[in-house]
Amino acid sequence: MLSTKDKLIQVTAGLIRRKGYSGTGISEVLKEVGVPKGSLYHHFPDGKNGLIRQAIQYAGEAQMFKYGEALRGKEALEGLSAMVDVMINDLLDSDYKDACPITAVAAVATSMDENIRLACEHIFKGWQENLAGYLERRGVSDANQKAEQLYSMFEGAFVLSQAHKDVKYLKNQKIYIPIILNS
């Protein structure tokens, strides 16, 4: 059974995916978890910003786990294609309502708490470093640079696919993966 703190984090992470930072209201989180407002400040003394930081950390780790499962045991091209499929399935399964949990916050992070921006940056760097390690273990040269290019491409395609309600932007990434891997 999850603790109240874990429930607050998980519910907030889910709401961020669907509603972004600004659309994620504390009242809605508290109502969904079924706890009074004092519980928020008991577990997160700095309120919404502290909860958001932990929720995006949780969401970032959960997303990285899904990517890791897609990559596991596969050569680079097959693994990256499977990673794109995870993104496609996330959009289709949610009827395009679920955003990348980190992008949903990072898009407005520069105008809010610097610690939230730094948390987003840390998660994105971790994703890139994990991907670079994966590529390096598969003998891909310039793995760090290629991981950066791939993540930039994937995040942009995810946002476009969500905005247009059309996964063709993500599907198109499969054309560019071999070009980047072989450059």
C-alpha positions, 0 to 999 in steps of 0.5 A: 500500500502506498504512503500518502506522500507517494499517492500525492506524488503519483497523482500529481505526476499523472495530472502533470501529464494531462494538464501541465504545470499550470493546470495541475491544481493542488485542490484537485490533487488533494481531492483525488488522494482524499487528504486535507491540505495540511497533508500537502505541507506536512510532506512538502513544506514548500508546497506545490513547488516541492510536490511538483519537483518530486512528481517530475522526478518520479515521472521521469524515472517511470518514463526512463524505465519504459524506455529502458524496457524498450531498449533492453537486449536490442541493437541500437536501431531496433531499440531506438525504434522500440523507444519511439513506439513507446512514445507513439503508444503513450499518445495513442493510449491516452488519446493524445492527452498525456504529454511528456511529463517533463516537457509539460513542466519544462515548457513553463519552468523558466518563468517559475521556481528555478529549482523546478527548472533545474529538476527538469534539466537534471532529468533530461540530462539523465535520459540523455546520459542513459541513452548515450551509455546504451549507444556506446555499449552498442559500439555507436561512435560519438554516442553523447552527441548522437544521444543529444540529437536523438532526444532533441528530435524525439521530444520535438516529434512528440510535441508535434504529434500531440499538437496535431493528434497525429503520430506521423511526426514520431513515425518519421523519426524512424527514418532519421535514426539510421542517418544519425547512427551512421553519421 
